[in-house]
Amino acid sequence: MSNETSKKVGIPCLLVWLFILTGPDPGLAEPADFSGVHLTVGAQNTDAIGGPARTHAATWEKRTGGTAEVVQSDFGQLFSDYMASLKAKEPVYDVVLFPSAWAADFYPYLAEMPDDLRESDAFDDIHPVYRERLMTWNGEWIAATVDGDLFSGYYRKDLFGDPVNQAEFRARYGYELFPPDTWSQYRDIAEFFNRRRLPDGSLVYGTAEAFARNGKQFWTLFSRASAYTNDAEFPGAQFFDPDTMRASINNPAWLQAVQEYKAILEFCPPDALNFGIVQVRNAFLDGRTAMALDWGDIAQIAGDPSRSKVAGKVGYFVLPGTKRVWDSRMWKWRDMGSVYKAPFLAFGGWIAGVPKNSRSQRAAWDYIMWFSSPENSLGDVVTSGTGINPYRFTHFTNIDAWTHALSRSAASEYLGVVRASLDSPHVAMDLRVPGFYRYTEALEDQLSPILRDEIAIDTAMSRVAIAWEAITDDLGREEQLAAYRAGMGLPKERGGPRPGAQGNKQRYVIGFSQATTTEPWRLQFNRELRAMALS
């Protein structure tokens, strides 16, 4: 998920080094002869993902005798370009590299992966979270993972390890200064470090997060809401009720997540309201913040002293958790007794598929297998700027390869945090449903006014829920429910115990005619009505 440019060390050179280190890739069969075959590969128009697509196209050509042309589009145009080609009699693309969230929309147009490719060691090397949950749809293998994405936390080890900071923090908050275990602790630490003057005279702020519209703000919020909304006893309930497809986006857990997301702005740099994810990275790498939330890209960039002022000072943590989770079946908070974490697969990573109208499906799959092979992908994940983060077991076990980018101890710590997130029994899936961008646009329509103090949180999130309900009805509630359950890895059969009165409730829509909703007394009136409706 990086838009950063690649290091001067080229990927092909790195792959030669890795080949010497690891030997031939056991997951690859002997090269096939695709002489005379021409492939077109779709990718976004950045070095992230696009760069590896071009690099591996060149080596695939030498390996097979075929030719591969990478056709790139701006990310904002990519979905529509792909969809037009998938439906066309004469397609543009033989291979499409796309976000896993689009699988629901693309599924009807994608060819299933050949059986023999699922029998290789390279297939088994993919972490099950990515393999079983992101490469399939409705029980069919319709794509291959080429990138692993999830949100993690980053912190300044030098600041956290300073004895003066530790003593002051203990005196102020009553517990030790460690990487945050809960979102409450994360808030305390951000407050403690905010606007702190360092010995060199520089000013540091508490943390950095993405707040700008179209700057990955909704994925930042999704990652924060995950622990509160992913009830282990009611899986799949983060975004919608998995039995009814009723929008969950305005329940008390989401309201708390949004309130905390807005409140953390106070402890971010003054210009943070305009931060997209790239600005988040830059703020942390420039030494302006004590913490940051991001995908895995900070890790590799932070290890390069020419690009990072905090090289050698970075630690990592699994997304914080909570001691209470929203029980959307009983409609109440449930105390967990200990810290409950639900690491969030924000974006989920890029996957690669072969359209049914591809002119050479076998060659297209061969290119994908070459792109994502253990050897090639290891080179990609240890090189900053590729936009590719760990997703194979061999990415975690080949520590020596990571010393190209990080110290051995930093690599071990970083990979440990990513692996702990993926191995969590409560790891949470991103939203994967047709109309993904309609839903997220409706959310961002309200998030930005919330952050600018232009609207009350409960009012805004109720508007989001209404918009989501309308989108669901427009696309077909039963169809959307089936797709949502498939995307969340749930069985087709729905229904479960709904204890007490909440279990017997039906869905009602109550309308009120009002001349305005801007007067304070009407806002209060509406809050009371919503509270009564939920009681």
C-alpha positions as CSV (number, residue, x, y, z in Angstrom):
1,M,0.0,0.0,0.0
2,S,2.9,2.4,-0.5
3,N,3.2,5.2,-2.9
4,E,6.9,5.6,-2.1
5,T,9.5,5.2,-4.9
6,S,11.8,2.2,-4.9
7,K,15.3,2.2,-3.5
8,K,18.2,2.7,-5.9
9,V,19.0,-1.0,-5.4
10,G,17.0,-2.6,-8.2
11,I,14.7,-5.6,-7.6
12,P,16.4,-7.8,-10.2
13,C,19.8,-7.4,-8.4
14,L,18.1,-8.2,-5.1
15,L,16.6,-11.3,-6.6
16,V,20.0,-12.6,-7.8
17,W,21.2,-12.1,-4.2
18,L,18.2,-14.0,-2.9
19,F,18.7,-16.8,-5.3
20,I,22.3,-17.3,-4.1
21,L,21.0,-17.2,-0.5
22,T,18.0,-19.5,-0.8
23,G,18.7,-21.6,-3.9
24,P,16.2,-22.5,-6.6
25,D,12.5,-21.9,-5.7
26,P,11.0,-25.3,-4.9
27,G,7.5,-24.0,-5.6
28,L,8.1,-23.5,-9.4
29,A,7.9,-26.1,-12.1
30,E,10.1,-26.1,-15.1
31,P,9.4,-23.1,-17.3
32,A,6.7,-23.5,-19.9
33,D,7.2,-22.4,-23.4
34,F,4.8,-19.6,-24.3
35,S,6.6,-18.4,-27.4
36,G,4.2,-16.3,-29.5
37,V,1.9,-15.6,-26.5
38,H,1.3,-12.0,-25.7
39,L,-0.2,-11.1,-22.3
40,T,-1.5,-7.8,-21.0
41,V,-1.3,-7.2,-17.3
42,G,-3.4,-4.6,-15.5
43,A,-1.9,-2.7,-12.6
44,Q,-2.1,0.6,-10.8
45,N,0.0,3.5,-12.2
46,T,2.5,3.7,-9.3
47,D,5.7,1.9,-8.4
48,A,3.8,0.2,-5.7
49,I,2.5,-3.0,-7.3
50,G,3.1,-1.6,-10.7
51,G,6.8,-1.7,-10.3
52,P,7.0,-5.4,-9.4
53,A,4.4,-6.1,-12.2
54,R,6.9,-4.7,-14.7
55,T,9.9,-6.3,-13.2
56,H,8.4,-9.7,-13.1
57,A,7.0,-9.3,-16.6
58,A,10.5,-8.8,-18.0
59,T,11.8,-11.9,-16.2
60,W,8.8,-13.9,-17.2
61,E,9.4,-13.1,-20.8
62,K,13.0,-14.4,-20.5
63,R,11.8,-17.5,-18.7
64,T,9.0,-18.5,-21.1
65,G,9.6,-16.8,-24.4
66,G,6.3,-15.1,-24.3
67,T,5.7,-11.3,-24.0
68,A,4.0,-9.4,-21.2
69,E,2.8,-5.8,-21.4
70,V,1.9,-4.1,-18.2
71,V,-1.0,-1.6,-18.8
72,Q,-1.3,0.8,-15.8
73,S,-4.2,3.1,-14.7
74,D,-4.6,5.6,-11.9
75,F,-6.0,3.9,-8.9
76,G,-9.2,5.9,-9.1
77,Q,-9.8,4.7,-12.6
78,L,-8.7,1.1,-12.1
79,F,-12.0,-0.4,-11.1
80,S,-14.0,1.0,-14.0
81,D,-11.2,0.1,-16.5
82,Y,-11.1,-3.5,-15.2
83,M,-14.9,-3.9,-15.2
84,A,-15.2,-2.6,-18.7
85,S,-12.6,-5.2,-19.9
86,L,-14.1,-8.0,-17.9
87,K,-17.4,-7.5,-19.7
88,A,-15.9,-6.9,-23.1
89,K,-15.8,-9.3,-26.1
90,E,-12.3,-8.1,-26.8
91,P,-10.7,-7.7,-23.4
92,V,-7.8,-5.3,-22.6
93,Y,-6.4,-7.5,-19.8
94,D,-5.3,-11.1,-19.5
95,V,-4.3,-10.6,-15.9
96,V,-5.7,-8.2,-13.4
97,L,-4.0,-7.1,-10.2
98,F,-6.7,-5.8,-7.9
99,P,-7.6,-5.1,-4.3
100,S,-9.2,-8.1,-2.5
101,A,-12.2,-5.9,-1.7
102,W,-13.2,-6.0,-5.3
103,A,-13.5,-9.8,-5.5
104,A,-17.3,-9.7,-5.0
105,D,-17.7,-7.5,-8.0
106,F,-15.2,-9.4,-10.2
107,Y,-16.1,-12.9,-9.2
108,P,-18.6,-13.6,-12.0
109,Y,-16.0,-12.7,-14.6
110,L,-12.9,-14.5,-13.3
111,A,-11.6,-18.0,-14.2
112,E,-11.0,-20.5,-11.5
113,M,-7.4,-21.4,-10.7
114,P,-6.4,-24.7,-12.3
115,D,-6.3,-27.6,-9.9
116,D,-2.6,-28.4,-10.4
117,L,-1.5,-24.9,-9.2
118,R,-3.1,-25.6,-5.9
119,E,-1.0,-28.7,-5.4
120,S,2.4,-26.9,-5.3
121,D,4.5,-26.1,-2.3
122,A,4.2,-22.4,-3.2
123,F,0.5,-22.6,-2.7
124,D,0.8,-24.1,0.8
125,D,3.4,-21.4,1.6
126,I,0.8,-18.7,1.7
127,H,-0.5,-17.8,5.1
128,P,-4.0,-19.4,5.5
129,V,-5.6,-16.0,6.4
130,Y,-4.7,-14.8,2.9
131,R,-5.0,-18.1,1.1
132,E,-8.3,-19.4,2.5
133,R,-10.2,-16.2,3.0
134,L,-9.0,-13.8,0.3
135,M,-8.2,-16.1,-2.7
136,T,-11.7,-17.7,-2.7
137,W,-15.2,-16.6,-3.4
138,N,-18.3,-18.9,-3.0
139,G,-15.9,-21.8,-2.5
140,E,-14.0,-21.2,-5.8
141,W,-10.3,-20.3,-6.0
142,I,-10.6,-17.2,-8.2
143,A,-7.3,-15.3,-7.4
144,A,-3.8,-15.6,-5.9
145,T,-2.5,-13.4,-3.2
146,V,0.4,-11.2,-4.3
147,D,0.5,-8.9,-1.3
148,G,-0.4,-9.0,2.4
149,D,-1.9,-6.0,4.1
150,L,-3.0,-5.3,7.7
151,F,-2.7,-2.3,10.0
152,S,0.0,-2.2,12.7
153,G,1.3,0.4,15.2
154,Y,4.8,2.0,15.2
155,Y,6.5,3.7,18.1
156,R,9.8,5.5,19.0
157,K,11.9,3.1,21.1
158,D,14.2,5.9,22.2
159,L,11.4,8.0,23.6
160,F,9.6,5.0,25.2
161,G,12.9,3.8,26.7
162,D,14.0,7.1,28.2
163,P,14.1,6.8,32.0
164,V,12.8,10.4,32.5
165,N,9.8,9.8,30.2
166,Q,9.1,6.5,32.0
167,A,9.1,8.1,35.4
168,E,7.0,11.0,34.4
169,F,4.5,8.7,32.6
170,R,4.2,6.4,35.6
171,A,3.6,9.3,37.9
172,R,1.0,10.8,35.7
173,Y,-1.0,7.7,34.6
174,G,-0.2,5.1,37.2
175,Y,1.2,2.4,35.0
176,E,4.3,1.7,33.0
177,L,5.2,3.2,29.7
178,F,5.0,0.4,27.2
179,P,3.6,0.0,23.7
180,P,-0.2,0.3,24.0
181,D,-2.2,-2.7,24.8
182,T,-5.6,-1.0,24.6
183,W,-7.0,2.0,22.7
184,S,-7.3,3.8,26.1
185,Q,-3.5,3.4,26.7
186,Y,-2.8,4.5,23.1
187,R,-4.7,7.7,23.9
188,D,-2.8,8.3,27.1
189,I,0.6,7.8,25.4
190,A,-0.3,10.1,22.6
191,E,-1.4,12.8,25.2
192,F,1.8,12.3,27.2
193,F,4.2,12.8,24.2
194,N,2.2,15.5,22.5
195,R,4.1,18.7,22.0
196,R,7.0,17.3,24.1
197,R,10.3,19.2,23.6
198,L,13.2,16.8,23.0
199,P,16.8,17.3,24.2
200,D,17.8,18.4,20.7
201,G,15.2,21.2,20.8
202,S,12.8,19.5,18.4
203,L,9.1,19.2,19.1
204,V,7.4,15.8,19.0
205,Y,3.6,15.1,18.8
206,G,1.7,12.1,20.1
207,T,0.8,10.1,17.0
208,A,0.0,10.3,13.3
209,E,-3.1,8.8,11.6
210,A,-4.8,9.4,8.3
211,F,-7.7,11.9,8.5
212,A,-7.9,13.2,4.9
213,R,-10.7,12.2,2.6
214,N,-9.4,9.9,-0.1
215,G,-6.3,9.5,2.1
216,K,-7.2,6.1,3.6
217,Q,-9.2,7.7,6.4
218,F,-12.0,5.1,6.4
219,W,-9.4,2.2,6.7
220,T,-7.9,4.0,9.7
221,L,-11.3,4.1,11.3
222,F,-12.1,0.5,10.4
223,S,-8.9,-0.6,12.1
224,R,-9.8,1.3,15.3
225,A,-13.4,0.0,15.3
226,S,-12.3,-3.6,14.8
227,A,-11.8,-4.6,18.4
228,Y,-15.0,-3.0,19.6
229,T,-17.2,-4.3,16.9
230,N,-15.9,-7.8,16.1
231,D,-17.7,-9.9,18.6
232,A,-16.2,-13.4,18.6
233,E,-19.6,-14.9,19.5
234,F,-21.3,-13.2,16.5
235,P,-18.7,-13.3,13.7
236,G,-19.0,-11.0,10.7
237,A,-21.0,-8.3,12.6
238,Q,-18.5,-5.4,12.2
239,F,-20.2,-3.7,9.3
240,F,-23.6,-5.4,9.0
241,D,-25.8,-7.7,10.9
242,P,-24.7,-11.0,9.2
243,D,-28.3,-12.4,9.5
244,T,-30.3,-9.4,8.2
245,M,-27.8,-7.1,6.4
246,R,-28.9,-4.3,8.6
247,A,-26.1,-1.6,8.8
248,S,-24.2,-1.7,12.0
249,I,-22.2,1.5,11.3
250,N,-24.2,3.6,13.9
251,N,-24.3,1.2,16.8
252,P,-22.7,2.3,20.1
253,A,-19.4,0.6,19.3
254,W,-18.9,2.5,16.1
255,L,-19.9,5.7,17.8
256,Q,-17.2,5.1,20.4
257,A,-14.6,4.4,17.7
258,V,-15.5,7.5,15.8
259,Q,-15.4,9.6,18.9
260,E,-11.9,8.3,19.8
261,Y,-10.8,8.7,16.2
262,K,-11.8,12.4,16.3
263,A,-10.4,13.0,19.8
264,I,-6.9,11.7,18.9
265,L,-6.6,14.6,16.5
266,E,-5.7,16.8,19.5
267,F,-2.5,14.8,20.0
268,C,-1.4,14.8,16.3
269,P,0.6,17.4,14.4
270,P,-1.4,20.7,13.7
271,D,-1.7,19.8,10.0
272,A,-2.9,16.3,10.6
273,L,-6.4,17.0,9.4
274,N,-4.9,17.0,5.9
275,F,-2.9,13.8,6.5
276,G,-3.3,11.0,4.0
277,I,-1.3,7.8,4.7
278,V,1.8,9.1,2.9
279,Q,1.8,12.2,5.2
280,V,1.4,9.9,8.2
281,R,4.6,8.0,7.1
282,N,6.5,11.2,6.5
283,A,5.6,12.7,9.9
284,F,6.8,9.6,11.7
285,L,9.9,9.1,9.6
286,D,10.8,12.7,10.1
287,G,10.7,12.3,13.8
288,R,7.7,14.5,14.3
289,T,5.5,11.9,16.2
290,A,6.0,9.3,18.9
291,M,3.7,6.8,17.2
292,A,1.9,6.1,14.0
293,L,-0.7,3.7,12.5
294,D,0.0,2.3,9.1
295,W,0.4,-0.7,6.8
296,G,3.8,-2.4,6.8
297,D,5.5,0.1,4.6
298,I,6.9,2.2,7.4
299,A,9.0,-0.8,8.6
300,Q,11.2,-1.0,5.5
301,I,11.5,2.8,4.9
302,A,12.4,3.4,8.6
303,G,15.4,1.2,8.3
304,D,17.0,3.4,5.6
305,P,19.0,6.2,7.2
306,S,18.9,8.2,3.9
307,R,15.1,8.3,4.1
308,S,14.4,8.1,7.8
309,K,15.5,10.3,10.8
310,V,14.4,7.5,13.2
311,A,16.4,4.6,11.7
312,G,17.3,2.1,14.4
313,K,14.8,3.7,16.8
314,V,11.5,2.1,15.6
315,G,9.4,-0.5,17.5
316,Y,6.2,-2.2,16.4
317,F,2.9,-3.2,18.1
318,V,-0.2,-5.1,17.2
319,L,-3.3,-2.9,16.9
320,P,-4.6,-2.1,20.4
321,G,-7.6,-3.8,21.9
322,T,-10.3,-3.3,24.4
323,K,-11.7,-4.8,27.6
324,R,-15.3,-4.6,26.4
325,V,-16.9,-5.6,23.1
326,W,-20.2,-4.6,21.6
327,D,-22.7,-7.5,21.7
328,S,-25.0,-6.7,18.8
329,R,-27.2,-9.7,19.4
330,M,-28.0,-8.6,23.0
331,W,-27.5,-4.9,22.1
332,K,-25.2,-4.2,25.1
333,W,-21.5,-4.0,26.0
334,R,-19.9,-7.2,27.2
335,D,-16.9,-7.1,29.6
336,M,-14.2,-9.4,28.3
337,G,-12.2,-9.8,31.6
338,S,-8.9,-9.2,29.7
339,V,-7.7,-7.3,26.7
340,Y,-9.4,-8.4,23.5
341,K,-7.8,-7.7,20.2
342,A,-9.1,-8.0,16.6
343,P,-6.2,-7.2,14.3
344,F,-7.7,-5.7,11.1
345,L,-6.8,-6.8,7.5
346,A,-7.2,-3.2,6.2
347,F,-7.4,-3.4,2.4
348,G,-6.4,-7.1,2.7
349,G,-3.7,-6.8,0.1
350,W,-3.6,-7.1,-3.7
351,I,-4.7,-10.3,-5.4
352,A,-4.3,-11.4,-9.0
353,G,-6.9,-13.0,-11.2
354,V,-7.4,-14.3,-14.7
355,P,-10.5,-13.0,-16.5
356,K,-12.7,-15.6,-18.2
357,N,-12.2,-13.7,-21.4
358,S,-8.4,-13.8,-21.2
359,R,-6.9,-14.8,-24.5
360,S,-4.4,-17.2,-22.9
361,Q,-5.5,-18.3,-19.4
362,R,-2.7,-20.8,-18.9
363,A,0.0,-18.3,-19.7
364,A,-1.8,-15.7,-17.5
365,W,-1.8,-18.1,-14.5
366,D,1.8,-18.9,-15.2
367,Y,2.7,-15.2,-15.0
368,I,0.8,-14.8,-11.7
369,M,2.6,-17.8,-10.2
370,W,5.9,-16.4,-11.3
371,F,5.1,-12.9,-9.9
372,S,4.1,-14.3,-6.5
373,S,6.6,-17.2,-6.3
374,P,8.4,-17.5,-2.9
375,E,11.7,-16.3,-4.4
376,N,10.3,-13.3,-6.3
377,S,7.9,-12.3,-3.5
378,L,10.6,-12.4,-0.9
379,G,12.6,-9.9,-2.9
380,D,9.6,-7.7,-3.1
381,V,8.7,-7.7,0.6
382,V,12.2,-6.7,1.7
383,T,12.4,-3.9,-0.8
384,S,10.7,-0.6,0.1
385,G,8.6,1.0,-2.5
386,T,7.2,-2.2,-4.0
387,G,4.0,-1.9,-1.9
388,I,4.2,-5.6,-1.1
389,N,4.0,-6.8,2.5
390,P,4.6,-10.3,4.0
391,Y,2.0,-13.0,3.2
392,R,4.1,-16.2,2.9
393,F,5.5,-18.3,5.7
394,T,8.9,-18.0,4.0
395,H,8.6,-14.2,4.3
396,F,8.7,-14.7,8.0
397,T,11.3,-17.4,8.3
398,N,14.0,-15.9,6.0
399,I,15.4,-13.4,8.4
400,D,18.7,-13.1,6.5
401,A,16.8,-11.6,3.5
402,W,15.4,-8.9,5.7
403,T,18.8,-7.7,6.9
404,H,19.0,-6.0,3.5
405,A,16.4,-3.5,4.9
406,L,16.4,-3.9,8.7
407,S,18.7,-5.0,11.5
408,R,18.1,-8.6,12.5
409,S,16.5,-7.6,15.7
410,A,14.2,-5.1,14.0
411,A,13.2,-7.6,11.3
412,S,12.5,-10.2,14.0
413,E,10.3,-7.8,16.0
414,Y,8.5,-6.4,12.9
415,L,7.7,-9.9,11.5
416,G,6.7,-11.1,15.0
417,V,4.0,-8.4,15.2
418,V,2.7,-9.1,11.7
419,R,2.7,-12.8,12.3
420,A,1.0,-12.4,15.7
421,S,-1.7,-10.3,14.0
422,L,-2.3,-12.9,11.3
423,D,-2.3,-15.8,13.7
424,S,-4.8,-14.2,16.1
425,P,-8.0,-16.2,16.3
426,H,-9.9,-12.9,16.1
427,V,-8.1,-11.4,13.0
428,A,-10.8,-9.4,11.3
429,M,-11.7,-9.1,7.6
430,D,-12.1,-5.9,5.7
431,L,-15.4,-5.1,4.0
432,R,-15.7,-7.3,0.9
433,V,-19.1,-6.8,-0.8
434,P,-20.4,-5.4,-4.1
435,G,-20.7,-1.6,-3.9
436,F,-17.6,-1.3,-1.7
437,Y,-16.9,2.2,-2.9
438,R,-20.5,3.3,-2.6
439,Y,-20.5,2.3,1.0
440,T,-17.1,3.9,1.8
441,E,-17.9,7.1,-0.1
442,A,-21.1,7.4,2.0
443,L,-19.0,7.1,5.1
444,E,-16.4,9.6,4.1
445,D,-19.2,12.1,3.2
446,Q,-19.8,12.3,7.0
447,L,-16.4,11.6,8.4
448,S,-14.9,14.8,7.1
449,P,-17.6,17.0,8.6
450,I,-17.3,15.1,11.9
451,L,-13.6,15.8,12.0
452,R,-14.2,19.5,11.3
453,D,-16.8,19.8,14.1
454,E,-19.5,20.6,11.6
455,I,-21.9,17.8,12.7
456,A,-22.6,15.7,15.8
457,I,-21.2,12.2,15.6
458,D,-24.4,10.4,16.3
459,T,-26.3,12.5,13.7
460,A,-23.6,11.9,11.1
461,M,-23.3,8.2,11.7
462,S,-27.1,7.8,11.5
463,R,-27.0,9.4,8.1
464,V,-24.3,6.9,7.1
465,A,-26.5,4.0,8.3
466,I,-29.4,5.4,6.3
467,A,-27.2,5.7,3.2
468,W,-25.9,2.2,3.7
469,E,-29.4,0.8,4.0
470,A,-30.4,2.6,0.7
471,I,-27.3,1.2,-1.1
472,T,-28.1,-2.3,0.2
473,D,-31.7,-2.1,-1.0
474,D,-30.7,-0.7,-4.3
475,L,-28.2,-3.6,-4.9
476,G,-30.6,-6.1,-3.5
477,R,-30.7,-7.0,0.2
478,E,-30.7,-10.8,-0.2
479,E,-28.0,-10.7,-2.8
480,Q,-25.9,-8.4,-0.7
481,L,-26.4,-10.5,2.4
482,A,-25.2,-13.6,0.5
483,A,-22.2,-11.7,-0.8
484,Y,-21.4,-10.3,2.7
485,R,-21.5,-13.7,4.3
486,A,-19.3,-15.1,1.6
487,G,-16.8,-12.2,2.0
488,M,-16.7,-12.7,5.8
489,G,-16.1,-16.5,5.4
490,L,-19.5,-17.4,6.9
491,P,-21.7,-20.3,5.8
492,K,-24.6,-19.6,3.5
493,E,-27.1,-20.7,6.1
494,R,-27.8,-17.8,8.4
495,G,-29.6,-17.3,11.7
496,G,-28.6,-17.9,15.3
497,P,-29.7,-17.4,18.8
498,R,-31.1,-14.0,19.6
499,P,-31.6,-14.1,23.4
500,G,-34.2,-12.0,25.1
501,A,-36.2,-9.2,23.6
502,Q,-33.5,-8.2,21.2
503,G,-33.8,-11.6,19.6
504,N,-37.4,-11.1,18.8
505,K,-37.0,-7.6,17.3
506,Q,-37.9,-7.0,13.7
507,R,-36.5,-4.2,11.5
508,Y,-38.7,-1.1,11.3
509,V,-38.2,2.2,9.6
510,I,-39.8,5.2,11.3
511,G,-40.0,8.5,9.5
512,F,-40.4,12.0,10.9
513,S,-41.2,15.1,8.8
514,Q,-39.2,18.1,10.0
515,A,-38.7,21.6,8.6
516,T,-35.0,21.7,9.7
517,T,-32.5,19.7,11.6
518,T,-30.1,22.6,12.4
519,E,-31.8,24.0,15.5
520,P,-30.3,22.8,18.8
521,W,-33.6,21.7,20.3
522,R,-34.4,19.6,17.2
523,L,-31.0,18.0,17.4
524,Q,-31.6,17.1,21.0
525,F,-35.1,15.9,20.2
526,N,-33.7,13.5,17.5
527,R,-31.1,12.2,19.9
528,E,-33.8,11.3,22.4
529,L,-35.9,9.6,19.7
530,R,-33.0,7.5,18.6
531,A,-32.2,6.6,22.3
532,M,-35.8,5.5,22.8
533,A,-35.9,3.5,19.6
534,L,-32.9,1.5,20.7
535,S,-34.1,1.0,24.3
